[in-house]
Structure formats: C-alpha cells, structure tokens
Amino acid sequence: MKPTMQPKNDKLRCPVCGKPADFNTPPVGPFCSSRCKTIDLGKWLGEEHRISEPLRPDHFEEFEEIAGAGVDAADGCQR
C-alpha cells in the first residue's frame, strides 16, 4: 500500500516572531514579513543557524517511495 499525500496546511507560525504566516505567500513565505525574512537570513549568515551534519544517502531512504509516486527525484517537482 502506497502512502497517500495529505494536502499541506499552508497556515503556520513565522519561525522568527511566531505570528501567523502563510507558507506560500510570495515573496516572504514562510515568514510573516520581509523584516523576519531578513532576520532569519542574518542568523544563517552569522552561523547562528547551521546544518548539523552533511546529508548521507540513508537520509533519503524514507523519501524513495514518494519519488516513484509522481515526483521527479532529480528536481523534486511533481509531474
């Protein structure tokens, strides 16, 4: 049995300030404002945020089933 993809809830909280935000709102989504988007970028550039370890092939194993279900594994886009 293949897992079914659930519709994504577009409403979430801004990762910087916690205000409600719409994930798909250009150009600031998933942030509530350009200010919060810039603050988050500054945290990445200042290395306050970082990826803890390099990605290994086994990190992707759980997504291999999804790749066969209408998602192009090369670019992650749905077909």
C-alpha positions as CSV (number, residue, x, y, z in Angstrom):
1,M,0.0,0.0,0.0
2,K,1.4,3.3,-1.0
3,P,1.3,6.3,1.4
4,T,-1.1,8.9,0.3
5,M,0.0,12.5,0.3
6,Q,-2.1,14.7,2.5
7,P,-2.9,18.3,1.5
8,K,-0.4,20.6,3.1
9,N,-1.7,23.1,5.6
10,D,-0.4,26.4,4.4
11,K,-1.0,28.2,7.7
12,L,1.9,28.1,10.1
13,R,3.7,30.4,12.5
14,C,6.6,32.7,11.4
15,P,9.8,30.9,12.5
16,V,11.2,34.3,13.7
17,C,8.4,36.1,15.6
18,G,5.7,33.4,15.9
19,K,2.9,35.5,14.2
20,P,0.6,33.5,11.9
21,A,2.0,33.3,8.4
22,D,1.1,31.7,5.1
23,F,3.8,29.4,3.8
24,N,3.1,30.2,0.1
25,T,2.8,33.9,0.3
26,P,5.4,35.4,-2.1
27,P,7.9,37.0,-1.6
28,V,8.2,36.4,2.2
29,G,6.7,32.9,2.8
30,P,7.1,31.2,5.2
31,F,7.8,34.4,7.1
32,C,5.2,37.0,8.1
33,S,7.2,39.9,6.7
34,S,10.4,41.0,4.9
35,R,11.8,42.0,8.2
36,C,11.5,38.5,9.6
37,K,12.9,37.0,6.4
38,T,16.0,39.3,6.7
39,I,16.5,38.4,10.4
40,D,16.4,34.7,9.5
41,L,18.9,35.2,6.7
42,G,21.2,37.1,9.1
43,K,21.1,34.2,11.5
44,W,22.2,31.8,8.8
45,L,25.0,34.1,7.6
46,G,26.1,34.7,11.2
47,E,26.2,30.8,11.7
48,E,23.6,31.0,14.4
49,H,21.6,28.5,12.3
50,R,23.5,25.7,10.7
51,I,23.0,22.2,9.3
52,S,24.3,19.8,12.0
53,E,25.9,17.2,9.6
54,P,26.3,16.6,5.9
55,L,23.4,14.7,4.3
56,R,24.1,11.0,3.6
57,P,22.3,8.7,1.2
58,D,20.5,7.0,4.1
59,H,18.8,10.3,4.9
60,F,16.8,10.0,1.7
61,E,15.7,6.3,2.0
62,E,12.3,7.3,3.5
63,F,11.6,9.5,0.5
64,E,12.4,7.0,-2.2
65,E,8.8,5.7,-2.1
66,I,7.5,9.2,-2.7
67,A,9.8,9.7,-5.6
68,G,8.0,6.9,-7.5
69,A,4.6,8.5,-6.8
70,G,4.6,11.3,-9.3
71,V,7.6,13.3,-8.0
72,D,10.7,13.6,-10.2
73,A,13.6,12.5,-8.0
74,A,16.0,14.7,-10.0
75,D,14.4,18.0,-9.1
76,G,11.7,17.1,-6.6
77,C,8.9,18.6,-8.8
78,Q,5.6,16.8,-9.1
79,R,4.8,15.6,-12.6
